[in-house]
Amino acid sequence: MKAAIFDLDGTLLDSMGVWDWVDRVFFERRGQTLPPDYGEAVAGLNFYGTACYTIERFGLDETPEQLMAEWQELAEEAYRERIPLKPFAKEYLQKLRREGVRLALATASNECFYRPALARHGVLDWFDAVALVNEVPRGKEFPDVYELAAKRLGVDPSDCAVFEDLPLAVRGAKAGGFYTVGVADESAKAKRAEMEAVSDRFVDSFEELLTLDL
């Protein structure tokens, strides 16, 4: 392996609960409790649609733009100050760097989220390249973003491992000829069996990889 390409949310960062936290704080500021069905109700909506739904359902005297700005601010705060790395992720990144493996990110997160989070944990400068989903024509169910990361690293996909936490993304990477490592995440535990089936290797923790060649 000459290079390793990492997803961010749910793989390197334990961040998949960040929007639940944003929702809780948002409703607490308005003297309300987060409704148990709220997450499911907005799951299929985009940012603007979620804002419109929230205003209508709860009779808020605010504009969609105001809600979206508040959510953005809260999310940025969470990434900047709260979200931890997954256990043993930093140690594994250190191991790869010692072995001369080049590192890249392939993420759907905005720069305003990933940069402060990785900088706070002291690993931002460890990555030789970053590829964003919004830079390529298709999403992670296709290999585009991983191919862009490999190109920026100057390595062939066959010499790269891709680390992901969702089956859809693992399949996308495999379609591009990448070796895939599925990383368990609490938010995707219902898909564990599927992840184990589609990944070339599946781990519950990066600790499992600290004594291996991968």
N, C-alpha and C positions, 0 to 999 in steps of 0.2 A: 504494500500500500504506500503510494507516494503522497496521497492527499486525503483529507477527510473533510466532508461537507456536512455541516450541521444545520438542522432546523433550529429555531430559537424557542418559541413558546411551546411548552410541554416537553421539550427535549433537553435543551440546556437550562432554560429558566423554568422554575416552578411557578408559572404565571397564568395557568389556565383558569384560575379563580378570580383573576383581576377584575373582570367585568361584573361578577357577583358583588365584589367589594364596592365597585363604583355605584352599582344600583342601590346597595344598602345605604351608602353615604348620601346619595342623591335624595332618597326618600326620607332619611332621618333629618336632613336639613329642612324638610317641609313638614316635620312633625308626623310623619306617617311611617308605617312598617312596610317593608318590601313584600308585596303580595306573592304568595307561593306559586301562582301561575304566571307571573310576569315574564320570566325568562322564556318559558315555552311560547307565550303569546307573541313575543317579538322575535323569535328565533329565525323566522323566514323573512324578516324585514331588513332593509338597509338602514344606515344611520339616520337619514332624513325621515324615512318611514316610521322608524321607532320613535323619533321625536314627535311626529304628528300623532301617532297612536297614543303616546303618553299624555300629551296635552289634552286630547279629546277624552280619554278614559278618566282622567283625574281632574278635569276641569281647571287646568293650570292657566294662569294669565301670563303666559310667556310665549315667545316665538320659538319655532324649531331651531333657529340659529343660536338662540340663547342656551337651549338645552344641549345642543351639540358642542358648543364651546365649553360648557361646564363639564360634560363627560370627558372631553379631550383633556381638559386641565387635570381632572381627577386621575385619569389613566396615566398621564405624564408623571404626576406625583408618585403614583404607585411604582412605575418603572424606575423612577429616579431614586426612590427612598425605601421601598418596601420589599420588592420581589427578590427572593433568594435564587441562587443557582441550585440546580438539582444536586442531591448528595453525590460527592466524589466527581462532579463534572470538572471542577478546576484541576483536581489532581490528574484526571485523565488527559485533559488538554496539555498539562505540563509534561506528562509522559510522552505524548505524541510529539511535542516540540523538541524534547530531548533526543528523540529518535529521528529528527529531521523531516517529519511529516508536515506538509503544508496544510494550512487550515483555512476554511472558508465558511461563510454563513450563506444559507439560502432561506430567505424568510419573507413572509407576507407582512411583517411588522414595519411600521414607518420608522424612519431614522430617528425621529424625536422620541421614540420608545426604546429602541435597542441600544443606541449609543450611550445614554446615561446609565442604563442598567449594567451593561458590560463594563463601562468605565468604573462604576462604583465597585465592581468585583475585581477590578484590576486585570481584566482579560481582553479589553477592547483591542489593544495593539497586538495581540497575539494572532489576529486573523489577517491573512495575506490578501483576502478578497472578500467582497460582499456582493451577492446577487439578490435583487428584490423581485418579487413576483410581478409587481407592476411594471417591470422593465421588459417583460417577455409577453408574447401573445396569449399564452395559455396558462392555466393554473397548475397546481402541484399534482393533479392527476395525470399530467404529462411531464416529460423530462426536461422541458425548456429551461427552467430556472437552474436546475442542476448542471445542465450543459453549459449555461452561461457562467456559472461558478467555476466549472472545470476549465473553461476557456480562459478565464481571468487568472487562474492559477498556472496555466500553461501545461496542463497534464491531460492525458487521455481519460475518458470515463472508465475504461477498464482498469485504470490504476487508482481509482477513487472509491472510498466507502462513503455512503450517505447514511446519516443518522436521523431517524424520523420517529414520530410518536403516533402516526395515523396510517391505517392500511392504504387509504387512497394515495397518500404521498409515497409510500413504499412502492406501490405498483408503478407510479409515475417514474420513480428513479430506476426501477428495474427495467422499464421499457427503454431507457437510455443506455443500458448496459452497465449500470453501476452495481457494485456490491452493496447490499443494504443491511443495516442494523436497526432493528426495531427496539425502541426504548419505552419501557412501561411508563404510563402516566395515570394518575388517579382519575382524571377526567375521561380517560378512554378505556377504563377497565372492562366495560361491556364488550369491547372489541379485542380483548386479549387473545382469544383463541384464533381470531382472524389474523392478528398481527403475528402470532407465532407461526402460522401457516404460510404467510406470504413473505416474511423476512428471511434473508439468508442466515441471520443470527438474531436472536431476541434476548434482551437482558432486562432484568428488573432494576438494575442499578449499574452505574458506571464502575462501581467497585469491582464487579465481575471481570472487567477488562483490564484492570491495573496490572495483573500478572500475566497477561496473554500478549501475543504478538500483534493482535488487531488493535 
